[in-house]
């Protein structure tokens, strides 16, 4: 759409300039400029409508979130997925942010290994996952 608008804009500009040279009037050039502006505005609105969800961080579908949540919850050492946010960073690019409840008996090294294995399992599931942030849930001890 962008390339077609550029080519069409060039053709309209050439026609406007040619008619201005032939007639001596600046009206054809002004009309050409207005037409080019209208075409560019139309293409800009179409692109914004098409890509607006990515600009504001649209959530992935319930099916995708459910599948991702199930993969995370199935990993040994993870008790529950307390919060899961899966957003689109762009076309076919997902960002996963999950707050997970982990077993209390795990050591720091075990937690790091479990998070790395979970991230690998998610990336194996889909090549469209570009970023994964797994955060252990905080527990407040009085």
C-alpha positions, -999 to 999 in steps of 0.1 A, spaced: 0 0 0 28 24 9 47 17 -24 15 20 -45 7 53 -28 42 66 -35 41 57 -72 6 71 -75 17 103 -57 46 107 -81 23 102 -111 -2 128 -98 27 152 -90 41 149 -125 6 154 -140 1 185 -118 34 200 -128 29 192 -164 -5 208 -165 9 238 -147 36 242 -173 10 238 -201 -16 262 -188 5 286 -168 -20 282 -139 -10 270 -104 -44 254 -99 -34 219 -113 -4 218 -91 -25 227 -60 -51 201 -69 -23 175 -73 -9 184 -38 -44 180 -23 -49 146 -40 -15 134 -28 -23 145 8 -56 126 6 -39 95 -6 -12 97 21 -39 103 48 -59 73 36 -28 50 36 -18 63 71 -52 56 86 -53 21 70 -18 13 85 -28 27 119 -60 6 119 -41 -25 109 -12 -21 133 -28 -1 161 -32 -33 182 6 -38 181 13 -2 191 -8 -5 222 2 -40 232 -28 -61 224 -33 -92 245 -30 -126 229 -61 -148 226 -75 -168 255 -64 -200 237 -28 -189 234 -27 -177 270 -42 -210 282 -17 -231 263 12 -210 276 -1 -211 311 -5 -249 309 31 -253 297 44 -231 326 23 -248 353 34 -283 341 70 -277 349 84 -293 380 89 -268 408 61 -245 398 31 -247 421 9 -222 402 8 -194 377 -5 -165 397 -5 -139 368 0 -143 331 2 -115 305 9 -124 269 11 -94 246 20 -88 210 52 -68 204 46 -68 167 33 -92 140 41 -127 152 61 -116 182 49 -124 217 60 -112 251 52 -135 280 52 -121 316 43 -146 343 43 -144 381 48 -179 393 45 -195 427 74 -219 432 80 -247 457 95 -235 489 121 -262 490 139 -250 458 173 -234 461 183 -203 442 203 -223 417 173 -247 412 150 -217 406 173 -203 380 175 -237 363 137 -242 364 131 -208 349 156 -214 321 141 -248 313 106 -233 313 117 -205 290 133 -231 266 101 -252 267 81 -221 257 104 -212 229 103 -247 216 65 -245 216 65 -214 193 91 -195 173 69 -164 177 78 -160 214 105 -133 214 106 -124 251 99 -143 283 99 -129 318 91 -154 346 91 -138 380 87 -157 413 58 -144 433 68 -126 465 56 -139 498 52 -116 527 64 -131 559 53 -112 590 
